[in-house]
């Protein structure tokens, strides 16, 4: 009789680590983005930060302070267009994680986009797919 606790197939290399780290939850392709950004919280001054990467579904930034998961904010960022000129964009977002950054000062804050206008989404798609 076959053992019901035995794996039917060999796991992919790194699959356990990826699942444990949450990497499997990402559904959109991310592209590195190094630019100045600003996180705006209701009723508070803007918080300057730097972008790490971006996708159609969210953005990761480094900033001096951690933000609680579930925090809603407006994030402003710059994306280069096809000619290399930087253009400012903004989108509503929700913090999904905030962890101490290992190679830089501050925290890595991952955000999932909420409301994104069509022009901003098109700019993100063009940048990510470039």
C-alpha positions as CSV (number, residue, x, y, z in Angstrom):
1,X,0.0,0.0,0.0
2,X,1.4,3.4,-1.0
3,X,2.4,5.8,1.8
4,X,-0.1,8.8,1.7
5,X,2.5,11.0,3.3
6,X,5.1,10.4,0.6
7,X,5.5,13.1,-2.1
8,X,4.1,12.1,-5.4
9,X,6.8,14.1,-7.2
10,X,10.1,15.7,-6.2
11,X,9.8,19.3,-5.2
12,X,11.4,21.9,-7.4
13,X,14.8,23.2,-6.1
14,X,14.1,26.2,-3.8
15,X,10.3,25.6,-3.8
16,X,10.2,25.3,0.0
17,X,12.3,28.4,0.6
18,X,10.3,30.3,-2.0
19,X,7.0,29.3,-0.4
20,X,8.3,30.1,3.1
21,X,9.5,33.6,2.0
22,X,6.2,34.4,0.2
23,X,7.8,34.6,-3.2
24,X,5.2,32.3,-4.6
25,X,2.5,34.8,-3.9
26,X,3.7,37.3,-6.4
27,X,1.7,37.1,-9.6
28,X,3.3,40.0,-11.6
29,X,6.7,40.4,-13.0
30,X,8.8,42.9,-11.1
31,X,11.6,45.1,-12.5
32,X,14.2,46.9,-10.5
33,X,13.6,50.7,-10.2
34,X,16.0,53.0,-8.5
35,X,14.4,56.4,-8.1
36,X,13.3,58.9,-5.5
37,X,9.7,58.4,-4.2
38,X,7.3,59.8,-1.6
39,X,4.9,58.0,0.7
40,X,1.9,60.1,1.8
41,X,-0.2,59.1,4.8
42,X,-3.4,60.9,5.6
43,X,-2.9,64.0,7.7
44,X,0.9,63.6,7.9
45,X,3.9,65.1,6.0
46,X,5.3,63.1,3.1
47,X,7.9,60.5,3.8
48,X,10.8,60.5,1.3
49,X,11.9,57.0,0.2
50,X,13.7,55.2,-2.6
51,X,12.2,52.7,-4.9
52,X,13.6,49.1,-5.1
53,X,11.3,47.5,-7.7
54,X,7.9,47.8,-9.4
55,X,5.3,45.7,-11.0
56,X,1.8,46.2,-12.4
57,X,0.5,45.1,-9.0
58,X,2.8,46.9,-6.5
59,X,6.0,48.7,-5.6
60,X,8.8,48.1,-3.0
61,X,10.5,51.1,-1.4
62,X,13.2,51.6,1.3
63,X,12.4,54.2,3.9
64,X,13.6,55.3,7.3
65,X,10.7,53.9,9.2
66,X,8.5,50.7,9.1
67,X,4.8,51.0,8.2
68,X,2.2,48.6,9.6
69,X,0.7,46.0,7.3
70,X,-2.6,47.2,6.0
71,X,-1.7,50.9,6.1
72,X,-3.3,52.8,3.2
73,X,-1.2,55.5,1.5
74,X,-0.5,57.4,-1.6
75,X,2.8,56.6,-3.2
76,X,4.5,59.0,-5.7
77,X,7.3,57.8,-7.8
78,X,9.2,58.5,-11.0
79,X,9.4,56.2,-14.1
80,X,11.6,56.7,-17.1
81,X,9.8,56.9,-20.4
82,X,11.1,55.4,-23.7
83,X,13.3,58.4,-24.2
84,X,14.8,58.1,-20.8
85,X,13.0,61.2,-19.3
86,X,11.6,60.7,-15.8
87,X,8.0,61.4,-15.3
88,X,6.2,61.6,-11.9
89,X,3.3,59.2,-11.2
90,X,1.2,58.4,-8.1
91,X,-1.1,55.6,-7.0
92,X,-3.0,54.5,-4.0
93,X,-1.5,51.5,-2.2
94,X,-1.7,49.3,0.8
95,X,1.3,48.1,2.8
96,X,1.7,44.3,2.7
97,X,5.0,44.0,4.5
98,X,7.7,46.0,6.2
99,X,11.0,44.5,7.1
100,X,14.4,45.7,8.2
101,X,16.6,46.2,5.1
102,X,19.8,44.2,5.4
103,X,22.1,46.1,3.0
104,X,20.8,49.7,3.5
105,X,19.5,51.9,6.1
106,X,15.9,51.7,7.0
107,X,13.1,49.3,6.0
108,X,11.9,47.6,2.8
109,X,8.2,48.3,2.5
110,X,6.2,46.3,0.0
111,X,3.0,47.9,-1.2
112,X,0.1,46.5,-3.3
113,X,-1.5,49.1,-5.6
114,X,-5.1,49.9,-5.2
115,X,-6.5,52.6,-7.4
116,X,-4.2,53.1,-10.4
117,X,-5.3,55.4,-13.3
118,X,-5.0,54.1,-16.8
119,X,-2.1,56.4,-17.8
120,X,-0.1,55.3,-14.7
121,X,-0.8,51.6,-15.4
122,X,0.2,52.0,-19.0
123,X,3.5,53.7,-17.9
124,X,4.2,50.9,-15.4
125,X,3.4,48.2,-18.0
126,X,5.7,49.9,-20.6
127,X,8.6,50.1,-18.0
128,X,8.2,46.6,-16.7
129,X,8.0,45.0,-20.2
130,X,10.8,47.1,-21.7
